[in-house]
Amino acid sequence: AARTAMFVLLLAPPLTSASAPFALPTAPPASVDASDSMWDSRPFVDGRKTCIGGVVEAWSGPSEEVTSPVFDARTGKRLVIGQLATMGEVDAVRAVEASAAAWDRGQGAWPQMSLAERIERVEGAVAALKERRDEIVNVLMWEIAKNSADAAAEFDRTVAFIGKTIETLRRLDEESAGWRVVSGVMAFVRRAAVGVMMLLGPYNYPFNETYAALIPALLMGNVVLMKIPNVGGLAHVLTFEVWAEALPKGTLSFISGSGRATVPPVMRTGLVDVLGFIGGSKAGDAILKEHPAPHRLKAFLQLDAKNLGVVAPDADLDVAVGQCVVGSTSYNGQRCTAIKLILVHHSIADEFVRRLASAVAALPRGLPWEEGVLITPLPEPKKPAYLAELVGDAVAKGARVVNEGGGTLAGALMTPAVVFPVSREMRLWHEEQFGPVIPVGVYRDEAEVVEYVRSSPFGQQAALFTQSTDAAAPLIDALSTSVGRINLNTQCGRSPDELPFSGRRSSALGTMSVSEALRVFSTETVVAGKAAQEPNRRLAKELPSSSAFMRALADTPYRDEL
């Protein structure tokens, strides 16, 4: 009966007639009113303030309303949950100049502070952030529609990441720092800050992804200017006072408003030494080109991805379907690590798609705080229209939405759409949808999979579903020079944070992990001299207790080969 139902779905007429413009089916918006138990918990974050140079002050300039993807049932519109200062070129430049003053060519309070003191300050900030946990989690839930479990997990994982980063820093420092003698030269090697960092984080993981770059950069002594995302920025506003109090003036400043109006002027000043950017490759390229001296700009970029799921003929379909569902729909598919195209062997395609469509149709949909909900509203106001374009293009070229209710829009809440069969003529074959649309294509020979990988401009991850070494080995070999991570019978993902998170081509520049991030945002610095000279031997013993840069983290002395 299930196979028959699938047959009917595949042969169903297009969702619209050939002459009418394509539109996704609609339902009443996912909304709340005063009778809802969560009504009184809706936040209002007044972001009409700035945090520049360590001073938090009211903003009297223009501002924009921040809305939730949850609709107000009374008005039929998105709920207003805050305001954000709309800064322009003058204010953005003022902010980077404050950052440059705090760096002071490396002579500022923060870069000159000992590593132990910087760790203590960051730990103090984390303790203060924990006191605001519930408020931050609630804002994440309302502003970017993370379900309650995921919103809490983002905050808690961020705190855990910070702890792991500090632990790793202590270990790396203990392993590497100290005096060694090489060819008669005594040398003390330790990592030091690079300079002023411009940091632009994403909306989908505004805390976890952004802090994965922010915290290592701060610990290593860099001064940071953070551009708040226009969507997902309210959680950062809640941290202004925490960071202003915890760090020396100007160590961490924030700018908000249009990225196009604020970021290029900042880069054109030439005051930025490090760029940390998580977003699209085209935007990344545009930002890099604004710097007047790109040869000295250190860049860390996490960019686009079109992660491929490959289902071989011998795959365990229960595992493959389960992991593909989770991998393509977790947080509505709004993850760079999401599976964004599935290629399934033609011999099992019908059965796989039948099971996939059934599993996706069963996913609980609703408001973020509702128990067990997995599919929630989309925070980007323009995203539903873009996804409708992609689905419409595929339908016009012969694909179908094969799951019951797939693509239905209830305001900003979109039921995931399984689109099959997708081919290279369709936009879904090439474009990163970054949302709850699951394109499935068919392959007959592994050479077709390899060709897709060869031709893709992206190279973050892939997931292989097979029980055969003979099937896995050639694909691993092909993928090993094309992507940063190959997942076996498992969805694509970043965790655990101890593992390298990398990418190739237009997917990344640099590797992220708790250890790599510390290296990315620092430079090895060497204190050296001839080991045979008596003054040098005496200096080597005395300097680690006198120099802030050379001061040991632990009570135990550094290695001494003199």
C-alpha positions in Angstrom: 0.0 0.0 0.0 2.8 2.3 0.9 4.5 1.7 -2.5 1.2 2.4 -4.3 0.9 5.7 -2.4 4.4 6.7 -3.5 3.5 5.8 -7.1 0.5 8.1 -6.9 2.5 10.9 -5.5 5.2 10.7 -8.2 2.6 10.7 -10.9 0.6 13.5 -9.4 0.1 16.7 -11.5 2.4 19.7 -10.8 1.4 21.8 -7.9 0.4 24.6 -10.3 -0.7 24.7 -13.9 1.9 25.3 -16.6 0.5 28.8 -17.3 0.2 30.0 -13.7 3.2 31.4 -11.7 4.5 28.8 -9.3 3.5 29.2 -5.6 3.8 26.9 -2.6 0.6 25.9 -0.9 -0.3 27.9 2.1 -1.9 27.5 5.5 -2.8 30.0 8.3 0.4 31.5 9.8 2.1 29.9 12.8 1.1 32.5 15.3 0.4 33.3 18.9 -2.0 35.6 20.8 -2.7 36.6 24.3 -4.3 33.3 25.2 -1.0 31.4 24.4 0.9 30.3 27.5 4.1 31.8 25.9 2.6 35.2 25.1 4.0 36.9 28.2 7.4 35.4 27.7 7.9 37.2 24.4 11.0 39.4 24.7 11.6 43.0 23.8 15.2 43.8 23.5 15.9 47.5 23.2 19.0 47.6 21.0 19.0 51.3 20.6 22.4 51.5 22.2 26.0 51.0 21.2 29.1 49.4 22.8 32.1 51.1 21.3 35.5 51.5 23.0 34.2 49.8 26.1 31.4 52.3 26.7 27.7 51.3 26.5 25.5 54.3 25.7 22.1 55.1 24.3 21.7 55.5 20.6 19.8 58.5 19.3 20.2 57.7 15.6 18.0 55.6 13.3 17.0 52.1 14.3 15.1 49.2 12.9 12.5 46.9 14.3 13.5 43.3 14.9 10.7 40.8 14.2 10.1 37.2 15.1 9.2 34.6 12.5 6.3 33.8 14.9 3.3 35.8 13.8 0.9 37.9 15.9 -2.5 36.3 15.5 -4.2 39.6 16.0 -2.5 41.4 13.2 -1.4 38.6 10.9 2.1 40.0 10.9 5.5 39.1 12.4 5.8 40.0 16.1 8.1 42.9 17.0 10.5 41.7 19.6 13.1 44.5 19.7 15.0 47.2 18.0 18.5 47.5 16.7 20.6 50.6 16.1 21.2 51.3 12.4 24.8 52.5 12.3 26.3 54.0 9.2 29.8 54.7 7.9 30.8 57.4 10.3 29.9 55.3 13.4 31.4 52.1 12.0 34.7 53.9 11.4 34.6 55.4 14.8 34.2 51.9 16.2 37.2 50.5 14.3 39.3 53.5 15.3 38.4 52.7 19.0 39.5 49.1 18.4 42.8 50.3 16.9 43.4 52.6 19.9 42.8 49.6 22.2 45.3 47.5 20.2 47.7 50.5 20.1 50.1 48.7 17.8 50.3 45.8 20.2 51.0 48.0 23.2 47.4 48.2 24.5 46.2 46.8 27.9 44.7 43.6 26.5 47.6 42.5 24.2 50.1 43.3 26.9 48.2 41.5 29.6 49.6 38.1 30.6 47.9 35.0 29.2 46.8 33.9 32.7 45.1 37.3 33.3 43.3 37.2 29.9 42.0 33.7 30.8 40.7 35.0 34.1 38.9 37.9 32.5 37.2 35.7 29.9 36.2 33.2 32.6 34.7 36.1 34.5 32.7 37.2 31.4 31.4 33.6 31.0 30.2 33.5 34.6 28.3 36.7 34.0 26.8 35.4 30.7 25.6 32.3 32.6 23.5 34.6 34.8 21.7 35.8 31.7 21.4 32.3 30.2 17.6 32.0 30.4 17.1 35.5 28.8 19.5 34.7 26.0 17.9 31.3 25.3 14.5 32.9 25.2 15.6 35.5 22.7 17.2 32.8 20.5 13.9 30.9 20.5 11.8 33.9 19.5 14.2 35.7 17.1 15.6 32.8 15.1 12.9 30.1 16.0 15.2 27.5 17.5 13.2 25.0 19.4 13.6 25.2 23.1 16.0 22.3 23.3 18.2 23.6 20.5 18.3 27.2 21.9 19.4 25.9 25.3 21.9 23.6 23.7 23.4 26.4 21.7 24.1 28.4 24.8 25.3 25.4 26.8 27.5 24.1 24.0 29.1 27.6 23.6 30.0 27.6 27.3 31.4 24.1 27.0 33.4 25.2 24.0 34.9 28.1 25.9 35.9 25.7 28.7 37.4 23.3 26.3 39.3 26.1 24.5 40.8 27.3 27.7 41.7 23.8 28.7 43.3 23.2 25.3 45.2 26.5 25.5 46.7 25.5 28.8 47.8 22.2 27.4 49.2 23.6 24.2 51.1 26.3 26.1 52.5 23.7 28.5 53.7 21.5 25.6 55.2 24.2 23.5 56.4 27.1 25.7 59.8 27.0 27.4 63.5 27.2 26.5 65.0 24.8 24.0 68.4 24.7 22.4 68.7 24.2 18.7 72.1 24.3 17.0 73.6 26.4 19.8 70.7 28.9 19.9 68.4 29.0 22.9 64.8 29.8 22.0 61.5 30.5 23.8 58.5 30.1 21.5 55.0 31.3 22.3 52.0 32.5 20.3 51.0 36.1 20.5 48.1 38.2 19.1 47.8 39.4 15.5 46.0 42.7 16.0 42.5 44.1 15.3 40.0 41.5 14.3 36.8 42.2 12.3 34.3 39.4 13.1 31.1 38.7 11.3 29.1 35.8 12.6 26.0 34.1 11.2 22.3 34.3 12.2 21.7 30.5 12.4 24.2 29.9 15.3 24.8 33.5 16.5 26.4 32.3 19.7 28.1 29.1 19.0 29.6 29.8 15.6 30.5 33.4 16.5 32.1 32.6 19.8 34.0 29.7 18.3 36.1 32.5 16.6 35.6 35.3 19.2 36.9 33.5 22.3 40.1 32.1 20.8 40.9 35.5 19.3 40.4 37.2 22.6 42.4 34.7 24.6 45.3 35.1 22.3 45.3 38.9 22.9 43.5 40.3 19.8 41.1 43.2 20.0 37.8 42.4 18.3 35.2 44.5 16.4 32.0 42.4 16.0 29.4 43.1 13.3 26.1 42.0 14.8 23.9 40.0 12.3 20.7 41.8 11.4 18.8 38.6 12.1 19.9 36.9 15.3 21.6 40.0 16.7 19.4 40.6 19.8 21.2 37.9 21.8 24.5 39.8 21.3 22.9 43.1 22.5 22.2 41.3 25.8 25.9 40.8 26.2 27.1 44.4 25.8 27.4 45.3 29.5 29.0 41.9 30.3 31.9 42.4 27.9 32.3 46.1 28.7 32.7 45.3 32.3 34.9 42.2 31.9 37.5 43.5 29.5 39.8 46.6 29.2 38.2 49.5 27.3 37.9 48.9 23.6 38.9 45.2 23.7 35.5 44.2 22.2 33.3 46.7 20.4 30.1 46.1 18.3 28.6 47.6 15.2 25.1 47.0 13.9 23.0 48.0 10.9 23.5 47.2 7.2 26.6 45.2 6.5 27.0 46.9 3.1 26.9 50.3 4.8 29.3 49.5 7.7 31.7 46.7 6.8 33.4 48.1 3.6 34.2 51.5 5.3 35.8 49.6 8.2 37.9 47.4 5.9 39.0 50.4 3.8 40.6 52.1 6.9 43.3 49.4 6.8 43.0 49.1 10.6 41.8 45.5 10.4 44.5 42.9 10.7 42.4 39.7 11.0 39.0 38.9 9.3 36.8 36.3 10.8 33.8 35.8 8.5 31.0 33.1 8.5 28.7 33.6 5.5 28.5 33.5 1.8 31.6 33.3 -0.5 30.5 36.2 -2.6 30.2 38.4 0.4 33.5 37.2 1.7 35.2 38.1 -1.5 33.7 41.5 -1.5 34.9 42.2 2.0 38.4 41.0 1.3 38.7 43.3 -1.7 38.0 46.4 0.4 41.2 46.1 2.4 43.9 48.4 1.1 46.7 45.9 2.0 45.3 42.4 1.6 48.8 40.9 1.7 48.9 41.5 5.5 45.2 40.6 6.2 44.9 37.3 7.9 41.6 35.7 7.0 39.5 32.9 8.5 36.4 32.2 6.4 33.6 29.6 6.8 31.5 29.9 3.7 28.9 28.1 1.5 28.4 24.4 1.3 26.4 22.0 -0.9 27.0 18.8 1.1 26.3 15.6 -0.7 24.6 12.5 0.7 25.4 9.4 -1.4 23.2 6.3 -0.9 24.8 3.2 -2.4 22.8 0.1 -3.5 23.9 -1.9 -0.5 23.1 0.8 2.1 21.1 0.0 5.2 18.0 2.0 4.3 16.9 2.5 7.8 20.2 4.1 8.7 20.4 6.1 5.4 16.9 7.5 5.7 17.2 8.3 9.3 20.5 10.1 8.9 19.4 11.9 5.8 16.3 13.2 7.5 18.2 14.5 10.5 21.0 15.8 8.3 18.8 17.7 6.0 16.1 19.0 8.4 17.8 19.7 11.7 17.1 23.4 12.4 15.1 23.4 9.2 18.2 22.7 7.1 19.6 26.1 8.1 23.1 24.7 8.8 26.2 24.9 6.7 26.8 21.2 7.5 23.3 20.1 6.4 23.0 17.5 3.7 21.8 19.6 0.7 21.6 17.1 -2.1 21.0 13.3 -1.9 22.1 11.1 -4.8 20.7 7.6 -4.4 21.5 4.6 -6.6 18.8 4.0 -9.2 18.2 0.4 -8.0 16.9 1.5 -4.6 15.7 5.0 -5.5 11.9 4.3 -5.3 12.1 2.6 -2.0 14.5 5.1 -0.5 12.4 8.1 -1.6 9.2 6.4 -0.3 10.7 6.0 3.1 12.3 9.4 3.1 9.0 11.1 2.1 7.1 9.2 4.9 9.7 10.1 7.5 9.8 13.8 6.6 6.0 14.0 6.5 6.0 12.7 10.1 8.3 15.4 11.5 6.5 17.5 14.2 6.0 21.1 13.0 5.1 24.1 15.1 6.2 26.9 17.3 9.7 26.7 18.9 8.5 26.1 22.5 6.0 23.3 21.7 7.0 20.0 23.0 8.8 17.7 20.5 8.7 20.2 17.7 11.5 19.8 15.1 10.4 22.0 12.2 10.0 25.7 13.2 9.4 29.0 11.3 12.2 30.5 9.1 13.7 33.6 10.6 14.9 35.2 7.3 11.9 37.1 5.9 12.8 36.6 2.2 13.8 32.9 2.5 10.3 31.3 1.8 10.1 33.2 -1.5 13.6 32.0 -2.5 12.8 28.4 -1.6 9.6 28.7 -3.6 11.7 29.7 -6.6 13.9 26.7 -6.3 11.0 24.3 -5.9 9.2 25.9 -8.8 12.2 25.7 -11.1 12.5 21.9 -10.3 8.8 21.3 -10.8 8.8 23.1 -14.1 11.7 20.8 -15.3 10.0 17.6 -14.3 10.5 17.0 -10.5 7.8 16.6 -8.0 7.2 17.4 -4.3 6.7 13.8 -3.1 5.9 14.1 0.6 2.4 14.9 1.9 2.0 18.6 2.5 5.6 19.2 1.4 6.3 22.9 0.8 3.2 24.2 2.6 3.8 27.7 4.0 2.1 28.7 7.3 3.4 32.2 7.5 7.1 31.6 8.1 6.7 28.0 8.9 7.5 25.7 5.9 6.8 22.0 5.8 10.0 20.4 4.4 9.7 19.5 0.7 11.3 16.4 -0.7 11.8 17.1 -4.3 12.4 14.2 -6.7 14.0 13.5 -9.2 16.4 16.4 -9.3 18.8 16.7 -12.2 21.6 19.0 -13.3 19.3 21.3 -15.2 17.7 22.4 -12.0 18.8 25.1 -9.6 18.5 22.8 -6.7 21.3 20.6 -8.2 23.7 23.5 -7.8 22.5 26.2 -5.4 22.7 26.0 -1.6 19.1 26.2 -0.4 19.9 26.6 3.3 16.4 25.7 4.3 13.8 22.8 4.4 14.0 21.7 0.8 15.5 18.2 0.3 16.5 17.5 -3.3 17.0 13.9 -4.3 18.7 12.8 -7.5 19.5 9.4 -9.0 22.9 7.9 -10.1 23.7 4.7 -11.9 27.5 4.7 -11.7 29.9 6.0 -9.1 31.5 8.0 -11.9 28.4 10.3 -11.9 29.0 11.0 -8.2 32.7 11.7 -8.8 31.8 14.1 -11.6 29.4 16.0 -9.4 32.1 16.4 -6.8 34.6 17.4 -9.4 32.3 20.1 -10.9 31.0 21.6 -7.6 32.5 24.9 -6.5 32.0 23.8 -2.9 33.9 21.3 -0.8 32.8 21.2 2.9 31.5 17.6 3.6 29.9 14.5 2.2 28.1 11.6 3.7 28.4 8.0 2.3 25.9 5.4 3.1 27.2 1.9 2.3 28.2 -1.3 4.0 30.8 -2.2 1.4 34.5 -1.4 1.5 34.7 -1.8 -2.3 32.0 0.9 -2.7 33.4 3.2 0.0 37.1 3.2 -0.9 37.0 4.8 -4.4 34.5 7.5 -3.2 36.7 8.3 -0.2 39.7 8.6 -2.5 37.8 11.0 -4.8 36.4 13.0 -1.9 39.6 13.2 0.1 40.9 16.0 -2.2 37.5 17.6 -2.6 35.9 18.0 0.8 37.1 18.5 4.4 35.1 15.7 6.0 33.7 12.4 4.8 31.0 10.9 7.0 30.4 7.2 6.9 26.7 6.1 7.4 26.3 9.4 9.4 24.9 12.8 8.7 27.3 15.7 8.0 28.3 17.6 11.1 30.9 19.7 12.9 31.1 18.1 16.3 33.0 17.1 18.3 34.7 20.4 18.6 38.1 18.7 19.1 38.0 17.5 15.4 39.1 19.8 12.6 36.3 21.6 10.8 37.6 22.5 7.4 36.6 22.9 3.8 37.9 23.3 0.3 37.3 25.5 -2.7 34.6 28.1 -1.9 33.5 26.5 1.3 36.3 27.6 3.7 39.6 29.3 4.2 41.2 27.9 7.4 40.4 25.1 9.8 38.3 25.4 13.0 38.7 23.3 16.1 39.5 24.2 19.7 43.2 23.9 18.9 43.3 25.3 15.4 41.3 28.4 16.3 44.0 29.3 18.8 46.6 29.0 16.1 44.6 30.8 13.4 44.2 34.0 15.5 47.8 34.2 16.7 51.4 34.3 15.4 54.4 32.3 16.7 56.8 34.7 18.5 60.4 33.7 19.3 62.8 35.1 21.9 66.3 33.7 21.0 70.0 34.1 21.7 73.2 32.2 21.7 73.0 29.6 24.4 76.7 29.8 25.3 76.6 33.4 26.4 76.4 33.7 30.2 74.1 36.8 30.3 71.6 34.9 28.1 71.5 31.9 30.4 70.8 34.2 33.3 68.1 36.1 31.4 66.5 32.9 30.4 66.0 32.0 34.1 64.7 35.4 35.2 62.6 36.6 32.2 59.7 34.1 32.7 58.9 35.7 36.0 59.3 39.2 34.9 57.9 39.4 31.4 54.1 39.2 31.0 54.5 37.6 27.6 56.8 34.9 28.9 55.0 34.3 32.3 54.1 30.7 32.9 50.4 29.7 33.2 51.0 27.1 35.9 53.1 27.0 39.1 55.4 24.4 37.5 58.2 26.0 35.5 58.5 25.7 31.7 60.8 23.2 30.1 64.4 24.3 30.4 67.0 22.7 28.1 69.7 25.2 29.0 
